[in-house]
Amino acid sequence: MLLAALPATLRPLIQIAAITGWRVRSELLPMRWQQVDFERGWIRLEPGSTKGREGREFSMIDELRAAFQAQREQALGVWVFPGRNGGPLQSFPKSWRRATKAAGLDGLHVHDLRRSAVRSMIRAGISPVVAMRLCGWKSYAMLERYAIVESTMLEEAGAKLQSFLGIAASC
């Protein structure tokens, strides 16, 4: 619902942020097309361009490829997310507030997409160490701050344990 409420020009940005967990303002908005490698299937943040000063890479899964391709059709210059002044897009607070209100998500911040991304990664079975690397966290404390455990995740853990115990008992 949130994506549908956003202007079409912002949808790829928000999709990419929700998948990668990368910071919108400092990591995605200043991204240049040279950081997107369609041929090899990777996107990267250059060393020195991230909060932790370390570069990062993310495999271009199908959903990311589609979002970047949609953006490529709109942004033909150097910047992946171009602004009106010829440089990168700087911000979009009015569009974000309108979209979150229309989607019934008042109070949701763009930065909250980092939480959503890491929860999705962990629920998908990605190792916490790998999720930390993908999102740019250097400590488990930061991961724990973002990877909020929901009751549905606890239910999933119970189902997985039940399945494991059932398999182990039959051996």
Secondary structure per residue as TSV (DSSP state, phi and psi in degrees):
chain	resnum	aa	ss	phi	psi
A	1	M	-	360.0	-36.1
A	2	L	H	-64.0	-47.0
A	3	L	H	-58.8	-41.9
A	4	A	H	-64.4	-28.7
A	5	A	H	-83.0	-13.7
A	6	L	S	-83.0	152.8
A	7	P	-	-60.8	145.7
A	8	A	T	-55.1	-30.7
A	9	T	T	-69.2	-21.1
A	10	L	T	-98.9	-14.5
A	11	R	H	-57.9	-48.0
A	12	P	H	-60.0	-40.0
A	13	L	H	-58.7	-47.2
A	14	I	H	-70.2	-37.4
A	15	Q	H	-61.0	-45.7
A	16	I	H	-63.9	-43.8
A	17	A	H	-63.2	-40.8
A	18	A	H	-69.3	-26.2
A	19	I	H	-86.3	-46.2
A	20	T	H	-84.1	-28.9
A	21	G	-	76.0	11.6
A	22	W	-	-76.5	149.4
A	23	R	-	-66.3	129.0
A	24	V	I	-68.6	-54.8
A	25	R	I	-64.9	-45.4
A	26	S	I	-98.7	-16.3
A	27	E	I	-115.6	-40.7
A	28	L	I	-90.5	-45.6
A	29	L	T	-59.8	-38.8
A	30	P	T	-84.2	10.4
A	31	M	-	-67.8	139.5
A	32	R	B	-108.8	156.7
A	33	W	G	-61.9	-25.0
A	34	Q	G	-65.3	-14.9
A	35	Q	G	-87.5	-5.6
A	36	V	E	-110.4	113.0
A	37	D	E	-109.8	91.9
A	38	F	T	-63.2	-37.6
A	39	E	T	-65.2	-48.9
A	40	R	T	-85.9	-17.4
A	41	G	T	81.7	41.0
A	42	W	E	-136.9	149.9
A	43	I	E	-119.1	150.4
A	44	R	E	-142.5	152.8
A	45	L	E	-111.1	127.5
A	46	E	-	-73.0	147.0
A	47	P	T	-54.5	137.4
A	48	G	T	91.4	-14.1
A	49	S	S	-96.8	-1.7
A	50	T	S	-111.0	164.8
A	51	K	T	-58.0	-40.5
A	52	G	T	-83.2	0.2
A	53	R	S	70.1	-0.1
A	54	E	-	-99.9	144.5
A	55	G	-	-73.3	160.9
A	56	R	E	-143.0	156.9
A	57	E	E	-131.0	154.4
A	58	F	E	-140.7	130.3
A	59	S	E	-64.9	135.3
A	60	M	-	-82.5	82.8
A	61	I	-	-64.7	167.3
A	62	D	H	-53.3	-43.1
A	63	E	H	-64.9	-38.3
A	64	L	H	-68.2	-44.0
A	65	R	H	-57.4	-45.1
A	66	A	H	-62.9	-42.4
A	67	A	H	-65.6	-43.2
A	68	F	H	-67.7	-37.6
A	69	Q	H	-65.7	-40.0
A	70	A	H	-61.6	-40.3
A	71	Q	H	-69.4	-36.3
A	72	R	H	-61.5	-33.0
A	73	E	H	-68.1	-26.2
A	74	Q	H	-94.0	-31.6
A	75	A	-	-116.0	100.3
A	76	L	-	-96.8	-6.3
A	77	G	S	-87.3	-153.3
A	78	V	S	-74.4	-37.0
A	79	W	B	-86.1	136.5
A	80	V	S	-67.7	-38.6
A	81	F	S	-123.0	80.8
A	82	P	B	-75.0	148.2
A	83	G	-	-99.0	-178.4
A	84	R	T	-73.5	-23.9
A	85	N	T	-88.0	6.5
A	86	G	S	94.0	-14.8
A	87	G	S	-98.0	-166.2
A	88	P	B	-73.1	154.6
A	89	L	-	-57.1	137.0
A	90	Q	-	-96.2	-45.6
A	91	S	-	-165.7	170.2
A	92	F	-	-152.8	49.9
A	93	P	H	-63.0	-39.9
A	94	K	H	-66.3	-44.8
A	95	S	H	-62.5	-40.4
A	96	W	H	-65.1	-46.5
A	97	R	H	-62.0	-43.7
A	98	R	H	-61.0	-44.5
A	99	A	H	-67.0	-44.9
A	100	T	H	-66.4	-36.6
A	101	K	H	-65.8	-45.5
A	102	A	H	-63.5	-31.4
A	103	A	T	-87.7	0.6
A	104	G	T	74.1	27.7
A	105	L	-	-120.1	39.6
A	106	D	T	-49.9	136.6
A	107	G	T	90.0	-7.5
A	108	L	-	-71.6	131.5
A	109	H	-	-103.2	151.7
A	110	V	G	-56.5	-37.9
A	111	H	G	-63.1	-23.2
A	112	D	G	-63.4	-18.1
A	113	L	H	-63.7	-24.4
A	114	R	H	-65.0	-38.8
A	115	R	H	-65.0	-45.9
A	116	S	H	-60.2	-41.9
A	117	A	H	-64.1	-47.2
A	118	V	H	-69.5	-34.0
A	119	R	H	-63.5	-42.5
A	120	S	H	-62.6	-41.3
A	121	M	H	-61.9	-47.4
A	122	I	H	-66.8	-40.9
A	123	R	H	-66.3	-26.9
A	124	A	T	-79.0	-5.2
A	125	G	T	95.3	9.1
A	126	I	-	-72.5	133.3
A	127	S	-	-56.0	139.1
A	128	P	H	-55.5	-35.1
A	129	V	H	-63.8	-42.1
A	130	V	H	-69.4	-41.5
A	131	A	H	-59.6	-40.9
A	132	M	H	-59.8	-44.9
A	133	R	H	-64.9	-43.5
A	134	L	H	-62.7	-39.4
A	135	C	H	-90.1	-16.2
A	136	G	T	94.7	22.1
A	137	W	-	-94.8	141.2
A	138	K	-	-102.1	-9.8
A	139	S	S	-133.2	152.9
A	140	Y	H	-65.0	-30.0
A	141	A	H	-59.3	-41.6
A	142	M	H	-69.0	-40.7
A	143	L	H	-59.1	-47.0
A	144	E	H	-63.1	-32.6
A	145	R	H	-65.4	-35.4
A	146	Y	H	-92.3	-35.9
A	147	A	S	-84.7	71.0
A	148	I	-	-68.0	129.9
A	149	V	-	-86.9	124.0
A	150	E	-	-100.6	161.0
A	151	S	H	-61.7	-32.7
A	152	T	H	-64.9	-32.0
A	153	M	H	-69.2	-35.4
A	154	L	H	-67.8	-38.4
A	155	E	H	-63.5	-42.7
A	156	E	H	-61.7	-39.7
A	157	A	H	-63.1	-41.2
A	158	G	H	-62.6	-42.4
A	159	A	H	-64.6	-40.1
A	160	K	H	-65.1	-42.5
A	161	L	H	-64.8	-43.0
A	162	Q	H	-58.9	-43.5
A	163	S	H	-63.7	-44.5
A	164	F	H	-62.4	-46.4
A	165	L	H	-63.6	-35.7
A	166	G	H	-64.9	-39.7
A	167	I	H	-69.0	-45.0
A	168	A	H	-64.1	-37.0
A	169	A	H	-67.7	-28.5
A	170	S	T	-83.2	-5.5
A	171	C	-	-82.7	360.0
